[in-house]
Amino acid sequence: MNRLTGLVNFDWMHAATAASLRSDVLAGLTGAAIVLPQAVAFAAIAGLPPEYGLYTAMVPPVVAGLFGSSLVMVSGPTTAISAVVFSALAGQMEPGSPEFVQGAILLAMMVGVIQLFFALARAGRLAGFVSHSVMIGFTAAAALLIAVSQMGGALGLPKSQAHGIIDRLLAVFGRLGEANMIAMLSALVTLITVIVFRRYLPRWPGFLIAIAAGTVVVQLFGGAAGDLAFVGSLPSAYPVFSLPSLDAGNWTEMLESAFAISLIGLLEAIAIGRSMAHKTRTDFDANQEVLGQGLSNVAGSLFQCYPASGSFTRSGVNLESGATSPIAAIAAAVFLVVLVALFRPFVSLVPIAAIAGLILYVAYKLIDLAEIRHLLETSRTESVIAGLTFFVGLTVNLELAIYVGVLVSLAVFLNKSANPVLAIGAPDTSGGHRTIRNAEIFGLPECPATLILRLDGPLFFGSVDTVNARFRALARRRPEQVNLILILHGVGDVDLSGVELLEIEAERRRAAGGDLFVVCHYPPLAERLRQLGLAVIIGEDSFFMNKGAAISAAVDNIAPDTCAHCDKRVFVECAFRPDERKTLRSS
């Protein structure tokens, strides 16, 4: 428990002023107006009755705000998490049924416990190893699945039991003749209204106004709209304490889904937290945020909430509205309770078609076409990761998609770590002073007897095979370059396997009449190499802190006959060899 409490930081409370409190309260009012229709829509995406979206917008934001790290991030129901919850449970239970609801609440408990284990292990920074392209592909797949799932509602069609994007599309197209024009008009008015307000009046509660507009359209038709589906009355406006049912669903399958949801939630929350910290110029502790998210889901599961995470939309609006601390998120939850009481009779009149129109807008905004285009233009590897995640998400399920994306990302990272860059260098004096540059790229002449290599990347057990293969290939192609100057530039880590490789290379070079000269500029890395015994193994006279000393030692180690027949004079040190001075005087 001490490790958990060490992550909690309430310093923001001491910085509160009357002015900041006023800004936070006003920002909270704006946030409550936005989250009211969003929570109902997100609950529909998750296959849950609307009240559970409202509960999830009331409890988790308070806990995450108090125990998380970000000052302005707002947690609660999100599109991606809602989509995964539906995907995880729809195959086992009937969406909207009491069993389905209990399964979603139990998922929140599982997700929270898993995230707390992550917090204990201080695994927050591990999220940085997951490629951003995974979230791009995952989000695009979730957006399309969400859009397709709402087409039936927007057309006024009866609820379909189809699963998967192809089955859902076939179900919709097979019943187009049954489409309800009033439902279509309601969805269209809702969609156009939210687009107009988000584009031209972003500070207005556009989501709430759009839902109202879509509802008014239906009410104008009176009894002719009686066949449409409506949200219905809320059985309870406020969450109550209730332990999750441990008998809901298949535990094995739910644990797999819970792990995926916890990972997605943490990736979302950490990405938002870092972004908000950059904009507000405040500190952000990923591990503390992991703790806050875990506690918010555990607490939420005790008050009838389904899994929650940080919200991109509401966090952005919170910041734009002037929020300065988590008090804004807490105020938003309190105001939401008040708004639900005021608008509770109105919610029962909201047509499902209007909700579908709002969700179609949310799905559209999830797909960042500019970011996808930039990814395709700049990185083939990242594009493949995003494409694979997207494909699996559409064709299989979203949980597997996140696993596949993460595994491929880690494989790419490990592959890069196992294949450090080993570049051939040579001195370049064209700028007035000597600089070691890439000999192959700049076409620089090399010393016939000395090879210069610069290593960029870790020298550890995972990369020694690659580095050794490169050493051997160069030795076969350049047998006359018996000396090797190895510059450890950008080597982030080295272990005993790396030092053993250098020992073997030194023995091979010395057996061929040359030697190995290691250059290490970075003092902590040099100290690490000494601790591993490199200086003792190759000798202090072969271990250097600067390139000049290594080059001088390598030049002195060149056989006189080799220099006598060389006209390149690559190094200025060539003129300072005793035999070279004699040659220069005689000429």
C-alpha positions as CSV (number, residue, x, y, z in Angstrom):
1,M,0.0,0.0,0.0
2,N,2.9,2.4,0.6
3,R,3.9,2.1,-3.0
4,L,0.4,3.2,-4.0
5,T,0.1,6.1,-1.5
6,G,3.6,7.3,-2.7
7,L,2.0,8.0,-6.1
8,V,-0.7,10.3,-4.8
9,N,-0.1,14.1,-5.1
10,F,-2.6,16.7,-3.9
11,D,-0.3,19.7,-4.4
12,W,-2.8,21.3,-6.8
13,M,-5.1,21.9,-3.8
14,H,-2.6,24.3,-2.2
15,A,-2.5,26.4,-5.4
16,A,-6.3,27.0,-5.5
17,T,-7.4,30.6,-5.4
18,A,-10.8,32.3,-5.5
19,A,-10.3,33.1,-9.2
20,S,-9.2,29.5,-10.1
21,L,-12.2,28.0,-8.2
22,R,-14.6,30.3,-10.1
23,S,-13.0,29.2,-13.5
24,D,-13.2,25.5,-12.5
25,V,-16.8,25.8,-11.5
26,L,-17.8,27.5,-14.8
27,A,-15.8,24.9,-16.7
28,G,-17.6,22.1,-14.8
29,L,-21.0,23.5,-15.8
30,T,-19.9,23.5,-19.5
31,G,-18.6,19.9,-19.1
32,A,-21.8,18.7,-17.5
33,A,-23.9,20.1,-20.4
34,I,-21.7,18.3,-22.9
35,V,-21.5,15.0,-21.1
36,L,-25.3,14.6,-20.5
37,P,-26.1,13.6,-24.1
38,Q,-22.7,12.0,-24.6
39,A,-23.2,9.7,-21.7
40,V,-26.5,8.5,-23.1
41,A,-25.0,8.0,-26.5
42,F,-22.0,6.1,-25.2
43,A,-24.2,3.8,-23.1
44,A,-26.0,3.0,-26.4
45,I,-22.7,2.1,-28.0
46,A,-21.9,-0.2,-25.1
47,G,-25.3,-1.9,-25.4
48,L,-26.4,-0.5,-22.0
49,P,-29.5,1.4,-20.8
50,P,-28.8,5.2,-20.8
51,E,-28.6,5.6,-17.0
52,Y,-25.4,3.6,-16.8
53,G,-23.7,6.0,-19.1
54,L,-24.8,8.8,-16.7
55,Y,-23.5,6.9,-13.7
56,T,-20.1,6.4,-15.4
57,A,-20.0,10.2,-16.0
58,M,-20.7,10.9,-12.3
59,V,-18.4,8.6,-10.2
60,P,-15.1,7.9,-12.1
61,P,-14.3,11.5,-13.0
62,V,-14.3,12.5,-9.3
63,V,-12.0,9.6,-8.3
64,A,-9.7,10.0,-11.3
65,G,-9.5,13.7,-10.7
66,L,-8.5,13.3,-7.1
67,F,-6.0,10.5,-7.5
68,G,-4.8,11.0,-11.1
69,S,-1.9,13.2,-12.3
70,S,-3.5,15.4,-14.9
71,L,-5.0,18.7,-13.7
72,V,-7.5,19.1,-16.5
73,M,-8.2,15.7,-17.9
74,V,-11.8,14.4,-17.5
75,S,-12.5,10.7,-17.2
76,G,-15.8,8.9,-17.8
77,P,-17.5,6.9,-20.6
78,T,-15.6,7.0,-23.9
79,T,-16.4,5.9,-27.4
80,A,-13.5,3.3,-27.7
81,I,-14.1,1.7,-24.3
82,S,-17.8,1.6,-24.9
83,A,-17.3,-0.2,-28.2
84,V,-15.0,-2.8,-26.7
85,V,-17.4,-3.4,-23.8
86,F,-20.1,-4.2,-26.3
87,S,-17.7,-6.4,-28.3
88,A,-16.6,-8.3,-25.2
89,L,-20.1,-9.1,-23.9
90,A,-22.4,-9.2,-27.0
91,G,-21.5,-12.7,-27.8
92,Q,-22.3,-14.0,-24.3
93,M,-25.4,-12.0,-23.3
94,E,-28.2,-10.0,-24.8
95,P,-27.3,-6.3,-25.0
96,G,-29.4,-4.2,-22.6
97,S,-30.4,-7.3,-20.5
98,P,-29.8,-7.4,-16.7
99,E,-27.1,-10.0,-17.3
100,F,-25.4,-7.7,-19.8
101,V,-25.5,-4.8,-17.3
102,Q,-24.0,-6.9,-14.6
103,G,-21.3,-8.1,-16.9
104,A,-20.3,-4.6,-17.8
105,I,-20.2,-3.6,-14.1
106,L,-18.0,-6.6,-13.3
107,L,-15.8,-5.7,-16.2
108,A,-15.2,-2.3,-14.6
109,M,-14.1,-4.0,-11.4
110,M,-11.7,-6.3,-13.3
111,V,-10.3,-3.4,-15.3
112,G,-9.7,-1.4,-12.2
113,V,-7.9,-4.2,-10.3
114,I,-5.7,-4.9,-13.4
115,Q,-4.8,-1.2,-13.6
116,L,-4.0,-1.1,-9.9
117,F,-1.6,-4.0,-10.4
118,F,0.0,-1.9,-13.2
119,A,0.3,1.0,-10.7
120,L,2.0,-1.2,-8.1
121,A,4.5,-2.3,-10.8
122,R,4.9,1.3,-11.8
123,A,4.2,0.3,-15.3
124,G,2.9,3.6,-16.5
125,R,5.9,4.5,-18.6
126,L,5.7,1.2,-20.4
127,A,2.8,2.7,-22.4
128,G,5.4,4.7,-24.2
129,F,6.6,1.6,-25.8
130,V,3.3,1.1,-27.6
131,S,3.3,2.7,-31.0
132,H,0.9,5.6,-31.5
133,S,-0.1,3.9,-34.8
134,V,-1.8,1.1,-32.8
135,M,-4.3,3.6,-31.4
136,I,-4.7,5.2,-34.9
137,G,-5.7,1.8,-36.4
138,F,-7.7,0.8,-33.4
139,T,-9.6,4.0,-33.3
140,A,-10.4,3.9,-37.0
141,A,-11.7,0.3,-36.7
142,A,-13.8,1.3,-33.7
143,A,-15.2,4.3,-35.5
144,L,-16.4,2.2,-38.5
145,L,-17.9,-0.4,-36.3
146,I,-19.7,2.2,-34.2
147,A,-21.0,3.9,-37.4
148,V,-22.3,0.7,-38.9
149,S,-23.9,-0.3,-35.6
150,Q,-25.9,3.0,-35.6
151,M,-27.1,2.9,-39.2
152,G,-30.2,0.8,-38.2
153,G,-31.2,3.2,-35.5
154,A,-30.7,6.2,-37.8
155,L,-33.0,4.6,-40.4
156,G,-35.6,3.6,-37.8
157,L,-35.1,-0.1,-38.3
158,P,-35.9,-2.7,-35.6
159,K,-32.9,-3.8,-33.5
160,S,-30.8,-6.4,-35.3
161,Q,-29.0,-9.4,-33.7
162,A,-26.3,-9.3,-36.3
163,H,-22.6,-9.1,-35.1
164,G,-19.6,-8.1,-37.2
165,I,-19.4,-5.3,-39.7
166,I,-20.4,-7.5,-42.7
167,D,-23.4,-9.1,-41.0
168,R,-24.6,-5.7,-39.7
169,L,-24.3,-4.1,-43.2
170,L,-26.2,-7.0,-44.8
171,A,-28.9,-6.7,-42.1
172,V,-29.3,-3.0,-42.8
173,F,-29.3,-3.2,-46.6
174,G,-31.7,-6.1,-46.4
175,R,-34.3,-4.0,-44.7
176,L,-33.9,-0.6,-46.4
177,G,-37.5,-0.8,-47.6
178,E,-38.7,-0.6,-43.9
179,A,-36.8,2.6,-43.2
180,N,-38.8,5.3,-41.3
181,M,-38.6,8.8,-42.9
182,I,-39.3,10.5,-39.6
183,A,-36.4,8.6,-37.9
184,M,-34.1,9.5,-40.8
185,L,-35.1,13.2,-40.6
186,S,-34.5,13.2,-36.8
187,A,-31.0,11.6,-37.2
188,L,-30.2,14.1,-40.1
189,V,-31.3,17.2,-38.1
190,T,-29.3,16.0,-35.1
191,L,-26.2,15.4,-37.2
192,I,-26.4,18.7,-39.0
193,T,-27.0,20.6,-35.8
194,V,-24.1,19.2,-34.0
195,I,-21.8,19.8,-37.0
196,V,-22.9,23.4,-37.2
197,F,-22.4,24.1,-33.4
198,R,-19.1,22.3,-33.1
199,R,-17.8,24.2,-36.1
200,Y,-19.1,27.7,-35.6
201,L,-20.1,27.8,-31.9
202,P,-17.7,25.3,-30.2
203,R,-18.2,26.8,-26.7
204,W,-22.0,26.2,-26.9
205,P,-23.4,22.9,-25.6
206,G,-23.8,21.6,-29.2
207,F,-24.4,18.0,-28.3
208,L,-27.3,18.9,-26.0
209,I,-28.8,21.3,-28.5
210,A,-28.5,18.7,-31.3
211,I,-30.3,16.1,-29.2
212,A,-33.1,18.6,-28.5
213,A,-33.4,19.5,-32.1
214,G,-33.7,15.9,-33.2
215,T,-36.3,15.3,-30.5
216,V,-38.4,18.4,-31.5
217,V,-38.5,17.2,-35.1
218,V,-40.1,13.9,-34.0
219,Q,-42.5,15.6,-31.6
220,L,-43.8,17.8,-34.5
221,F,-45.2,14.7,-36.2
222,G,-47.3,13.8,-33.2
223,G,-48.9,10.4,-33.4
224,A,-47.3,9.6,-36.7
225,A,-44.1,9.1,-34.9
226,G,-45.5,6.6,-32.4
227,D,-43.8,3.6,-34.1
228,L,-40.3,5.0,-33.4
229,A,-38.1,3.7,-30.6
230,F,-37.3,6.1,-27.8
231,V,-34.8,6.2,-25.0
232,G,-37.5,5.8,-22.4
233,S,-37.7,7.0,-18.8
234,L,-34.7,6.6,-16.5
235,P,-35.5,4.2,-13.7
236,S,-33.0,5.8,-11.4
237,A,-31.3,9.1,-11.9
238,Y,-28.4,8.5,-9.5
239,P,-26.0,5.6,-8.8
240,V,-26.3,3.7,-5.7
241,F,-23.8,1.5,-3.9
242,S,-24.0,-2.1,-5.1
243,L,-21.4,-4.9,-5.2
244,P,-20.8,-6.3,-8.7
245,S,-22.2,-9.8,-9.3
246,L,-19.4,-12.3,-9.6
247,D,-21.7,-14.7,-11.5
248,A,-21.9,-12.5,-14.6
249,G,-20.5,-14.1,-17.8
250,N,-17.5,-16.4,-18.4
251,W,-14.7,-15.3,-16.2
252,T,-12.0,-16.5,-18.6
253,E,-13.3,-14.6,-21.5
254,M,-14.1,-11.6,-19.4
255,L,-10.6,-11.4,-18.0
256,E,-9.2,-11.4,-21.5
257,S,-11.5,-8.5,-22.4
258,A,-10.7,-6.7,-19.1
259,F,-7.0,-6.8,-19.8
260,A,-7.6,-5.4,-23.3
261,I,-9.9,-2.6,-21.9
262,S,-7.4,-1.8,-19.1
263,L,-4.6,-1.4,-21.7
264,I,-6.8,0.7,-24.0
265,G,-7.9,2.9,-21.2
266,L,-4.4,3.5,-19.9
267,L,-3.1,4.3,-23.4
268,E,-6.0,6.8,-23.8
269,A,-5.5,8.4,-20.4
270,I,-1.7,8.7,-20.6
271,A,-1.9,10.1,-24.1
272,I,-4.4,12.7,-23.1
273,G,-2.6,13.5,-19.9
274,R,0.7,14.1,-21.7
275,S,-1.0,16.3,-24.2
276,M,-2.8,18.3,-21.6
277,A,0.4,18.7,-19.5
278,H,2.2,20.0,-22.6
279,K,-0.5,22.6,-23.2
280,T,-0.8,23.7,-19.6
281,R,3.0,23.5,-19.0
282,T,2.5,21.3,-15.9
283,D,4.1,18.1,-14.8
284,F,2.5,14.7,-15.6
285,D,3.3,11.4,-13.8
286,A,2.1,8.4,-15.9
287,N,2.3,6.0,-12.9
288,Q,0.1,8.3,-10.8
289,E,-2.4,8.5,-13.6
290,V,-2.5,4.7,-13.8
291,L,-3.3,4.7,-10.1
292,G,-6.1,7.2,-10.6
293,Q,-7.6,5.3,-13.5
294,G,-7.5,2.0,-11.5
295,L,-9.1,3.5,-8.5
296,S,-11.8,5.3,-10.6
297,N,-12.8,2.0,-12.2
298,V,-12.9,0.0,-8.9
299,A,-15.0,2.8,-7.3
300,G,-17.2,3.0,-10.3
301,S,-17.9,-0.7,-10.3
302,L,-19.3,-0.3,-6.8
303,F,-21.7,2.4,-8.0
304,Q,-23.1,0.6,-11.1
305,C,-20.6,2.1,-13.6
306,Y,-19.1,0.4,-16.6
307,P,-15.3,0.8,-17.5
308,A,-14.2,4.4,-17.9
309,S,-11.1,6.3,-19.1
310,G,-9.9,9.7,-20.0
311,S,-12.0,11.5,-22.7
312,F,-10.3,13.4,-25.5
313,T,-13.4,15.5,-26.2
314,R,-14.3,16.5,-22.7
315,S,-10.7,17.1,-21.6
316,G,-10.3,19.5,-24.5
317,V,-13.5,21.3,-23.7
318,N,-12.5,21.4,-20.1
319,L,-9.2,23.1,-20.9
320,E,-10.8,25.5,-23.3
321,S,-13.4,26.5,-20.7
322,G,-10.7,27.7,-18.3
323,A,-10.2,24.7,-16.0
324,T,-7.1,24.8,-13.9
325,S,-7.5,21.8,-11.5
326,P,-9.4,18.6,-10.9
327,I,-12.1,20.7,-9.2
328,A,-13.5,21.3,-12.7
329,A,-14.1,17.6,-13.3
330,I,-15.6,17.2,-9.8
331,A,-17.9,20.2,-10.4
332,A,-19.0,18.7,-13.7
333,A,-20.0,15.5,-12.0
334,V,-22.0,17.5,-9.4
335,F,-23.7,19.6,-12.0
336,L,-24.5,16.5,-14.0
337,V,-26.5,15.2,-11.1
338,V,-28.5,18.5,-11.1
339,L,-29.0,18.4,-14.9
340,V,-30.2,14.8,-14.8
341,A,-32.8,15.8,-12.2
342,L,-34.0,18.7,-14.4
343,F,-33.9,16.9,-17.7
344,R,-35.0,13.5,-16.6
345,P,-38.6,13.8,-18.0
346,F,-37.1,15.1,-21.3
347,V,-34.8,12.1,-21.7
348,S,-37.7,9.7,-22.0
349,L,-38.8,11.6,-25.2
350,V,-35.5,11.4,-27.0
351,P,-35.8,9.2,-30.1
352,I,-33.1,6.5,-30.7
353,A,-32.7,8.0,-34.2
354,A,-31.4,11.3,-32.6
355,I,-29.0,9.4,-30.5
356,A,-27.8,7.5,-33.6
357,G,-27.3,10.8,-35.4
358,L,-25.1,12.1,-32.6
359,I,-23.1,8.8,-32.4
360,L,-22.5,9.0,-36.2
361,Y,-20.9,12.4,-35.7
362,V,-18.8,11.0,-32.8
363,A,-17.7,8.1,-35.0
364,Y,-16.7,10.5,-37.8
365,K,-14.7,12.7,-35.5
366,L,-12.8,9.6,-34.3
367,I,-11.1,9.1,-37.7
368,D,-8.3,11.7,-38.1
369,L,-7.8,11.5,-41.9
370,A,-4.9,14.1,-41.8
371,E,-3.1,11.9,-39.2
372,I,-3.6,8.8,-41.3
373,R,-2.4,10.5,-44.4
374,H,0.7,11.8,-42.6
375,L,1.4,8.3,-41.3
376,L,1.2,6.8,-44.7
377,E,3.6,9.4,-46.1
378,T,6.2,9.2,-43.4
379,S,6.5,5.7,-42.1
380,R,5.9,2.4,-43.9
381,T,6.5,0.4,-40.6
382,E,4.0,2.5,-38.6
383,S,1.5,2.3,-41.5
384,V,1.7,-1.5,-41.5
385,I,1.1,-1.6,-37.7
386,A,-1.9,0.7,-38.0
387,G,-3.3,-1.2,-41.0
388,L,-2.9,-4.5,-39.3
389,T,-4.6,-3.3,-36.1
390,F,-7.4,-1.8,-38.2
391,F,-7.9,-5.0,-40.2
392,V,-8.1,-7.3,-37.1
393,G,-10.4,-4.8,-35.4
394,L,-12.9,-4.9,-38.3
395,T,-12.7,-8.6,-39.2
396,V,-12.2,-10.3,-35.7
397,N,-12.8,-8.0,-32.7
398,L,-11.4,-4.9,-31.0
399,E,-9.8,-6.8,-28.1
400,L,-7.7,-8.9,-30.4
401,A,-6.9,-5.9,-32.5
402,I,-5.3,-4.1,-29.5
403,Y,-3.3,-7.2,-28.6
404,V,-2.1,-7.7,-32.2
405,G,-1.1,-4.0,-32.5
406,V,0.8,-4.0,-29.2
407,L,2.6,-7.2,-30.0
408,V,3.6,-5.9,-33.4
409,S,4.7,-2.6,-31.9
410,L,6.9,-4.4,-29.4
411,A,8.3,-6.7,-32.1
412,V,9.3,-3.6,-34.1
413,F,10.9,-2.0,-31.0
414,L,12.8,-5.2,-30.2
415,N,13.9,-5.5,-33.8
416,K,15.3,-2.0,-33.8
417,S,17.1,-2.7,-30.5
418,A,18.5,-5.9,-31.9
419,N,19.8,-4.1,-35.0
420,P,21.7,-1.1,-34.0
421,V,23.2,1.2,-36.7
422,L,26.9,0.5,-37.3
423,A,28.2,3.1,-39.7
424,I,31.7,3.3,-41.4
425,G,33.4,6.6,-40.6
426,A,36.3,8.7,-41.9
427,P,37.7,12.1,-41.0
428,D,36.4,15.2,-42.9
429,T,38.4,18.4,-42.6
430,S,36.5,20.5,-45.1
431,G,34.9,22.6,-42.4
432,G,38.2,23.7,-41.0
433,H,38.3,21.1,-38.2
434,R,38.2,17.4,-38.2
435,T,34.8,15.7,-38.0
436,I,34.2,12.0,-38.3
437,R,31.4,11.5,-40.9
438,N,29.8,8.6,-42.7
439,A,32.5,7.6,-45.2
440,E,30.0,5.8,-47.6
441,I,27.5,8.7,-47.7
442,F,30.0,11.5,-48.1
443,G,32.5,9.5,-50.2
444,L,35.4,10.1,-47.9
445,P,38.8,8.3,-48.2
446,E,39.6,5.8,-45.5
447,C,42.9,4.6,-44.0
448,P,43.9,1.4,-45.7
449,A,44.9,-0.1,-42.3
450,T,42.3,1.3,-39.9
451,L,38.5,0.9,-39.9
452,I,36.4,3.4,-38.0
453,L,32.9,2.3,-37.0
454,R,30.3,4.3,-35.1
455,L,27.7,2.2,-33.1
456,D,24.3,3.8,-32.5
457,G,22.1,1.7,-30.4
458,P,22.3,-0.7,-27.4
459,L,25.1,-3.2,-27.1
460,F,23.4,-6.0,-25.2
461,F,22.6,-9.7,-25.5
462,G,19.8,-8.9,-28.0
463,S,22.1,-7.1,-30.4
464,V,25.5,-8.8,-30.1
465,D,24.7,-11.3,-32.9
466,T,23.9,-8.5,-35.3
467,V,26.9,-6.5,-34.4
468,N,29.2,-9.6,-34.5
469,A,27.9,-10.5,-38.0
470,R,28.7,-6.9,-39.2
471,F,32.2,-7.2,-37.7
472,R,32.8,-10.5,-39.5
473,A,31.4,-9.2,-42.9
474,L,33.7,-6.1,-42.7
475,A,36.7,-8.2,-41.8
476,R,36.1,-10.5,-44.8
477,R,35.7,-7.5,-47.2
478,R,38.5,-5.4,-45.7
479,P,41.2,-7.8,-44.4
480,E,43.9,-5.1,-44.7
481,Q,42.1,-2.9,-42.2
482,V,43.4,-4.7,-39.2
483,N,42.9,-1.9,-36.7
484,L,39.3,-1.1,-35.6
485,I,38.3,2.2,-33.9
486,L,34.9,1.6,-32.4
487,I,33.0,4.8,-31.4
488,L,30.2,4.1,-28.9
489,H,28.0,6.9,-29.9
490,G,24.4,6.8,-28.7
491,V,24.8,3.5,-26.9
492,G,22.1,3.6,-24.4
493,D,22.9,0.3,-22.7
494,V,25.6,-2.3,-22.5
495,D,25.7,-5.6,-20.7
496,L,28.2,-8.4,-20.1
497,S,27.4,-10.0,-23.5
498,G,28.4,-6.8,-25.2
499,V,31.7,-6.6,-23.4
500,E,32.4,-10.2,-24.2
501,L,31.9,-9.4,-27.9
502,L,34.4,-6.6,-27.7
503,E,36.8,-8.9,-26.0
504,I,36.5,-11.5,-28.8
505,E,36.9,-8.7,-31.4
506,A,40.0,-7.4,-29.7
507,E,41.5,-10.9,-29.8
508,R,40.7,-11.3,-33.5
509,R,42.2,-8.0,-34.4
510,R,45.4,-8.6,-32.4
511,A,45.8,-12.0,-34.0
512,A,45.6,-10.3,-37.4
513,G,48.3,-7.8,-36.4
514,G,46.0,-5.0,-35.5
515,D,44.1,-4.0,-32.4
516,L,40.7,-2.7,-31.1
517,F,40.4,0.9,-29.9
518,V,37.2,1.7,-28.1
519,V,36.0,5.4,-27.8
520,C,33.4,6.3,-25.2
521,H,32.5,10.0,-24.7
522,Y,29.8,9.6,-22.2
523,P,31.2,9.3,-18.6
524,P,28.3,7.1,-17.1
525,L,28.7,4.7,-20.0
526,A,32.4,4.6,-19.6
527,E,32.0,3.9,-15.9
528,R,29.6,1.1,-16.8
529,L,32.1,-0.4,-19.2
530,R,34.8,-0.2,-16.6
531,Q,32.5,-2.0,-14.0
532,L,32.0,-4.8,-16.6
533,G,35.8,-5.1,-16.9
534,L,36.3,-3.8,-20.5
535,A,39.3,-1.7,-19.6
536,V,41.0,-4.7,-18.0
537,I,40.1,-7.0,-20.8
538,I,41.4,-4.9,-23.7
539,G,43.8,-2.8,-21.7
540,E,43.6,0.8,-20.6
541,D,45.7,1.8,-23.6
542,S,42.9,0.7,-25.9
543,F,40.1,2.5,-24.0
544,F,39.6,6.2,-24.8
545,M,37.4,9.2,-23.9
546,N,38.0,11.0,-27.2
547,K,38.5,10.1,-30.9
548,G,41.8,12.0,-31.3
549,A,43.6,9.9,-28.8
550,A,42.2,6.7,-30.3
551,I,43.3,7.7,-33.8
552,S,46.8,8.6,-32.6
553,A,47.1,5.2,-30.9
554,A,45.8,3.4,-34.0
555,V,48.2,5.2,-36.3
556,D,51.1,4.2,-34.1
557,N,49.9,0.6,-34.4
558,I,50.1,0.6,-38.2
559,A,53.0,-1.4,-39.7
560,P,55.7,0.9,-41.2
561,D,55.6,-0.9,-44.5
562,T,51.9,-0.2,-44.8
563,C,52.4,3.6,-44.3
564,A,55.4,3.6,-46.6
565,H,53.2,2.6,-49.6
566,C,50.2,4.7,-48.6
567,D,49.6,8.0,-50.4
568,K,46.2,8.8,-48.8
569,R,47.4,10.3,-45.5
570,V,43.9,10.3,-44.1
571,F,44.9,11.3,-40.6
572,V,46.9,14.3,-39.6
573,E,48.6,12.0,-37.1
574,C,50.3,10.2,-40.0
575,A,52.8,13.0,-40.3
576,F,53.8,12.5,-36.6
577,R,54.9,8.9,-36.9
578,P,58.7,8.6,-36.5
579,D,59.1,6.7,-39.9
580,E,56.8,9.3,-41.6
581,R,58.9,12.2,-40.4
582,K,62.0,10.5,-41.7
583,T,60.3,9.9,-45.1
584,L,59.1,13.6,-45.3
585,R,62.7,14.9,-44.5
586,S,64.3,12.7,-47.2
587,S,61.7,13.9,-49.8
